Amino acid sequence: MGKAKALLEIRSLARSHTRTAIRVLVGIMRCKDATPAARVSAANAILDRGWGKATQPLENGGDGALELIHRIERVIVHPDGSAESD
């Protein structure tokens, strides 16, 4: 069996257990005996699957990564330099 076919079968098998997995997560989230960390983790997993992960703001560290991204964007989107500067 090819690698791609095996991955598709694994994905299909995992997806067939979606309802059970969600029920387990909800059970953990609601369980008063579960640790707070487990309850929060389960709640986050449910929200991530239902609504998608929350976007994280980019922070500009000392490495200048944000400036580099901005520069790449300007070069690709406005190669003639016609973009307004910030």
DRENDO-1510 file (C-alpha; in Angstrom, 1 decimal, always signed):
<recs>
REC; n; res; u; v; w
REC; 1; MET; +0.0; +0.0; +0.0 .
REC; 2; GLY; +1.3; +3.5; -0.9 .
REC; 3; LYS; +2.0; +6.1; +1.7 .
REC; 4; ALA; -0.7; +8.4; +0.4 .
REC; 5; LYS; -3.3; +5.7; +0.5 .
REC; 6; ALA; -2.3; +4.7; +4.0 .
REC; 7; LEU; -2.6; +8.3; +5.2 .
REC; 8; LEU; -6.1; +8.5; +3.6 .
REC; 9; GLU; -7.2; +5.4; +5.4 .
REC; 10; ILE; -5.8; +6.7; +8.7 .
REC; 11; ARG; -7.6; +10.0; +8.2 .
REC; 12; SER; -10.8; +8.2; +7.4 .
REC; 13; LEU; -10.6; +5.9; +10.4 .
REC; 14; ALA; -9.9; +8.9; +12.7 .
REC; 15; ARG; -12.8; +10.8; +11.3 .
REC; 16; SER; -15.1; +7.9; +11.8 .
REC; 17; HIS; -14.6; +8.4; +15.6 .
REC; 18; THR; -15.4; +12.1; +15.6 .
REC; 19; ARG; -18.7; +11.9; +17.4 .
REC; 20; THR; -17.2; +9.7; +20.2 .
REC; 21; ALA; -14.2; +11.9; +20.5 .
REC; 22; ILE; -16.3; +15.0; +20.9 .
REC; 23; ARG; -18.5; +13.3; +23.4 .
REC; 24; VAL; -15.4; +12.3; +25.4 .
REC; 25; LEU; -14.1; +15.9; +25.3 .
REC; 26; VAL; -17.5; +17.3; +26.4 .
REC; 27; GLY; -17.5; +14.7; +29.2 .
REC; 28; ILE; -14.1; +15.8; +30.4 .
REC; 29; MET; -15.1; +19.4; +30.2 .
REC; 30; ARG; -18.2; +18.9; +32.3 .
REC; 31; CYS; -16.6; +16.5; +34.8 .
REC; 32; LYS; -16.3; +18.1; +38.2 .
REC; 33; ASP; -13.6; +15.5; +39.2 .
REC; 34; ALA; -11.3; +16.3; +36.2 .
REC; 35; THR; -8.5; +18.7; +36.9 .
REC; 36; PRO; -9.0; +22.3; +35.8 .
REC; 37; ALA; -6.2; +21.9; +33.2 .
REC; 38; ALA; -8.0; +18.9; +31.7 .
REC; 39; ARG; -11.3; +20.7; +31.6 .
REC; 40; VAL; -9.8; +23.8; +29.9 .
REC; 41; SER; -7.9; +21.6; +27.5 .
REC; 42; ALA; -11.0; +19.8; +26.5 .
REC; 43; ALA; -13.0; +23.0; +26.2 .
REC; 44; ASN; -10.3; +24.5; +23.9 .
REC; 45; ALA; -10.2; +21.4; +21.8 .
REC; 46; ILE; -14.0; +21.6; +21.3 .
REC; 47; LEU; -13.8; +25.3; +20.4 .
REC; 48; ASP; -10.9; +24.8; +18.0 .
REC; 49; ARG; -12.8; +22.1; +16.1 .
REC; 50; GLY; -16.0; +24.0; +16.0 .
REC; 51; TRP; -14.7; +27.5; +15.3 .
REC; 52; GLY; -11.1; +27.1; +14.3 .
REC; 53; LYS; -8.1; +28.2; +16.3 .
REC; 54; ALA; -7.9; +31.8; +17.3 .
REC; 55; THR; -5.4; +33.8; +15.3 .
REC; 56; GLN; -2.3; +34.9; +17.1 .
REC; 57; PRO; -1.0; +38.4; +16.7 .
REC; 58; LEU; +2.5; +38.7; +15.3 .
REC; 59; GLU; +5.0; +40.0; +17.7 .
REC; 60; ASN; +8.1; +41.7; +16.5 .
REC; 61; GLY; +11.0; +40.2; +18.4 .
REC; 62; GLY; +14.5; +41.5; +18.3 .
REC; 63; ASP; +15.3; +39.4; +15.2 .
REC; 64; GLY; +13.5; +41.8; +12.9 .
REC; 65; ALA; +11.2; +39.1; +11.5 .
REC; 66; LEU; +8.2; +41.4; +11.1 .
REC; 67; GLU; +10.2; +43.9; +9.2 .
REC; 68; LEU; +11.5; +41.2; +6.9 .
REC; 69; ILE; +8.0; +39.9; +6.2 .
REC; 70; HIS; +6.8; +43.5; +5.5 .
REC; 71; ARG; +9.8; +44.0; +3.1 .
REC; 72; ILE; +9.1; +40.7; +1.3 .
REC; 73; GLU; +5.4; +41.8; +0.9 .
REC; 74; ARG; +6.4; +45.1; -0.5 .
REC; 75; VAL; +8.8; +43.5; -3.0 .
REC; 76; ILE; +6.3; +40.9; -4.2 .
REC; 77; VAL; +3.2; +43.0; -4.2 .
REC; 78; HIS; +4.7; +46.4; -5.2 .
REC; 79; PRO; +8.0; +45.5; -7.0 .
REC; 80; ASP; +8.2; +49.0; -8.6 .
REC; 81; GLY; +8.1; +50.7; -5.2 .
REC; 82; SER; +4.8; +52.4; -5.9 .
REC; 83; ALA; +3.3; +51.4; -2.5 .
REC; 84; GLU; +2.8; +54.1; +0.1 .
REC; 85; SER; +5.3; +54.0; +2.9 .
REC; 86; ASP; +4.0; +53.4; +6.5 .
</recs>
